[in-house]
Amino acid sequence: MDHYSGSRRRSGSDTPHAASHQLRHSKLTHAAETGASTPMLMALSGHSSVRSLAKYTRVSAEALGRWQAETDPASKRRR
């Protein structure tokens, strides 16, 4: 039994590659949403191109808004 078997079973997926691939997307997206840098995401994914990395991360509008509020100097002055 591999590392992702339990997750595949819970998701109802009978295709190991598809489930593992989806978990990879989720892990990278979660890392991006919690502030991982581009070099960190590239190391985590094994990609050497930002263009190919972008295919794997789907940052939500909510996460983008949180990040902007936390890092934008203008929004910090409004608090």
N, C-alpha and C positions, 0 to 999 in steps of 0.2 A: 504494500500500500504506500503510495507516494504522499508527499506533504499536502497536496490539494484534494485528496480523495474525499475527506469529510465535507469540504466546501462544495465539491461537485455533487455529492449526494444530497446535501441540504438544498442546493439550487435546482435539483431535478435534472441536471445536465447528464446526458449519457455519452457526451463527447469530451474526453479528457483534454484534448488540445484546445477546444473552444473555451472550456471552463478556465483552464490555466491562462489562456490568452486574455480572457475577460478580467481575471484577477490581477493580471499584470497591468492592464489599463487602470483598474481601480486603485491599485497601490500607487502608481505614478500620479494619478489625479489627486489622490489624498495627500501625497507628499507635496505636490505643487500648491494645493489649497492651504496647507499648513506652513508654507513659507520656504520650502526647499529651494535652493538656488538652482539656476540652470545647469552649472557644472555638476552639482550633486544629483540632479535628475538624470543627466546624461550618464553619470557613473552608475547609478542605480539601474538604468534601463539597458546599458551596454551600447547605446547609440553613439555615433561619432558626429552626427549631424543634427543641428537644431530642427531642421525641417522634418526629419523622420521622427524626432522626439515629439514634435507638435501633434503628430497623428495619434499619439498615445495618451495625451493629457487633454481632458475636457473640464476645464475649470468653470465652475458655475458662476453666474452673475452675482449671487450672494457672496461667494468667497472673494470674488474680485472687488466687490464693494467694501467688504471687511478689510481687505488688504489695503485698499486705497485710503480708507478712513484711518488706518493705523500708521500709514507711512507718508501721507500727504501733509506737508507742513501747514498748508492753509486750513485743512480740516482740524488740525490740532489747535489752531488759534481759535476756532469757533466753539470749542468745548467749554 
